[in-house]
Amino acid sequence: MSILLRIFRRPDYNSDTTEFIEQLKATKPSVEAGQRAGRALLWDKHVDRDASREWKAARVRQKAYVYFSKPDSR
């Protein structure tokens, strides 16, 4: 370890929040499994790139002001 790393190295520090989370996971091991299940439910999804590309290509550009209707050209 270089001299600079030794000077600026802090002692091993855990914040109160980190200690709380570690204690919670130690007392209730099912918490982490629940977190993983929630993540899989909401975030870990298979993305169909072809369908996404088709969806983006089929978009119709929105008018600048959607509440203004064009006057009839008679």
Protein Blocks (a to p, Z undefined) as FASTA:
>chain_A
ZZklmmmpccddddfklmmmmmmmmmmmmlmmmmmmmmmmmmmccddfklmmmmmmmpcc
ddfblmbccdddZZ
